[in-house]
């Protein structure tokens, strides 16, 4: 029987190898991840994340899962919102990213209401109906089985509560496409080489964006996993989209 394959950027790889290959990318870039985010997006990623927090409806006392939370941008802001009676779980499959995130948040004085968990989004190690909100920012495209991950998120979310997915998507303004392609495949790898000495990882990140489901496809995938009242908001002309759905 032919072994099942999946995409790693534009390459096909054995299904079971993708997790290790993605891990290698983020082990490589973890220390410079925040610097690269600012350079790649010209700082606009901060506005995208702020919008995500606004649409989350998170309040004092809530329990939030920041999945693929990386270096803790969203977790830091949620920790201040939920306060001492709430909690934020920063989960990431990559231990290098978790380590950088923990150090960064501790240095900000954020201790006491943040938990750190190394976890695979496809099989989350949390009880059913546990979280008041789940966010995943720029992480879903790296998951091997996105449908399994969405079902897992649905399971651990409390009824009546939202999942928010912030992810690169498909530009809806046609003139943006050639500019976006040139930037993705020429400028990003160059920045990666200059800042992290790793052009290949940023070439993979550009390719992974192109392989990610478009806005309508991801919306349908969320609905297939059980989410309702599902909608999306195009940001920066659709270069990024924020999807939101509820477990009702």
N, C-alpha and C positions, 0 to 999 in steps of 0.2 A: 504494500500500500504506500502511495506517495505521501511523504511527510507534509503536514499542513504548514503553510507559509503565511506570513503577514508582511506589511511594509515597514521598513526602517528608513525613513526618508523616501527616496525614489528606488531603493533597493528592496528586493524580496529576500527575507531571511526566514529560517525555520522559526515556527511560532514560539517555541520555548526559549529562543535566544534573545527576543526583543527586550525583555526586562533587563537582562545583563548589559545589552548594548546601550539602552537608554541610561542605565545607571552609570556607565562609563562616561557618557557625555556630561552628566551633572557632577560626577566626582571631579572631572576636569575643570569645570567652570565655576564651582561653588564659591570659591574665595572672591572672585571678581564679578559674581552674578549681579549684584546691585549696581555696580558701576556700569556694566554692560546694558542693563535695563534702561538706565538713564540716557546712555549714549544712543541706544537703538531707537528709543521712542522720543528722543528730545525732551524727556521728562514727562511726556503726556501720560505715561502709564499710571502716574499718581492720580491724575484726574479720572481715568477709567476706574481705578480702584475706589476712589472716593464716591463715584456714582454707584458702584456696586454696594457699598456700605449704606448709602442713602436708600436704595431700593430694597435692602434686606429687611428693614423694619426691626432690626435687633434693638433690644432695650435692656435696661438694668435687670439683672437676675437671670438672663437667658443663658442657655448652654449652646455654644457654637462650635461646629467642626469646620476648621479651615483645612481643607484637603489639598494635598500637593502644595502645602503652605510655604515650602521653601524657606526663605530667609525672614519670613514673618511680617511682611508689610501689612497684610490684612489682620493678622492675629494681634498685632500691637494695638491697632485702632479698636478692634472688637474688645480687647481686654479692658480698655479704658471705659468703653460703653457699658459692658455687662457688670463691671464693678466687683466688689468682694463677694457678693451673693451669687454671682454667675460664674461661668468658666468658659475658657476657650481651649479647645484641643487642636494643637498644631500637628497635623499628621503629614508625613511624607514617606515615600518608599525609599528615599535616598538618605543614608545616614550622614553623608557629608553636608548635604543641604540642611538637615536637622541640626547638626552641630553648629553651623554658622548661624542659623536662626536662633537657637538657644542663647549663644553668646551675645548676639546682637540685642535680644530682648532683655536679657539679664543686665546688660550694660545700660539699658534705658530705664532700669529700675522696675521692670515689669516682672514681678515674682508673686507667687501665691495663687493666682487664678488662671495660670496657663499650664497645660499638660502637653508633653511631647511624646508622640507615639510614631514609631516606624511601622507603616502599614501599607498594604497593597489595596488600592481603591476597589479592586475586583472582589475582595473578600474582607470587608472591614471588620475588625475585632471588637465591635461594640454591640450592646443589646439593641433589640428592636425598639422603635419609638423612643429614642433617647435624646435627640438634639432638636433645639428650637429653630435652628438654621444651619444649612450646609453651604459653604462656598468652595469653589475650585477655580482658581485663577491661573490660566496659562499652563494647565496641567493635563487636561483631558486628552489633548491630542497625542500625548506620550503614552497613554494607557493602551495596552495590547487589545483587550476585549472591552470596548467602551460600553456595550450593552450590559455586560455583567456588572461593570462599575456603576452604571445608572441604577440597576436593580438593587445593588448593595446600598447605595445612598438612599434609595427610596425606603428600604427596610429600616434603617437606623434613624430616619427622620420622624418626628412626631406628627400625627395627623393635624392638618391645618397649617403646617409650616412650610417654608420655601427652600428650594434648592436654587442657587444662583451659579451659573457657569459663565465666567469671563474668559473669552478665548479669541485668538486670531481667527478671522473668517474670510469671506469673499467680498472684495470691494464691490459696491453697487454703483459707483460712478466710473463709467467705462474709461475715461481719460486717465484715471489713476493707475490702471493696470500695467502699462509699460513702465511707468515710473517706479511703481511698487516692485515689479519684477527685477528691474535693474538694481534697485536698492537692496532687495533681498539676496540676490545671487552674486552681486559684485561687492557692495559696500559691507554687508554684514560679515562675510568671511574675512574681509580685510580688517575690520574692527576686531574680530575675534583673534586674528593673528597678532595684531598690535597690542591688545590689552591682556589676553589670556595665553598668548602663544599657541592658539588652537583654532585654526581656521576650519577644520573639519567639523567640529561640534556645531559651529554656527552655520555651516552649510547644511548640516542635518536639520537644525532648527528651522531654517528657511524651507527646506523640502517638506518637513513634517506639517508645516502650515498648509501647504498646497494639498496634502493628502487628507487633511481634516475635513469632516463633513461640512457642507455649507449650512447657512442659517436654517433653511426649511427642513433639510435632512436631519439636523440635530434636534430641531423642535419635534419632529416625528419620532425620533428615537426616545426622547424624553417621555412622550405620550405612550409609546409602546411599553415603557418601564413602569407606567402607572401614574405619571404626573398629569395633573389637570391645570386648567387656567394657564396654559403654557404660552409664553410670548417671548419675543426678543426685541432688543433695541440695538440698532446699528450705531456704532460710534466711529468717529473719524472716517465717514464714508463707507462703513462696512469693513474696514481693515480689521476692526475688532467688533465683536458682537457680545452683548450680555443677554443670556437666556435666563428666564425665570419660570419655574413651575412649582406647583404646590402638591403636597400629599394630602388629599382630602378624604 
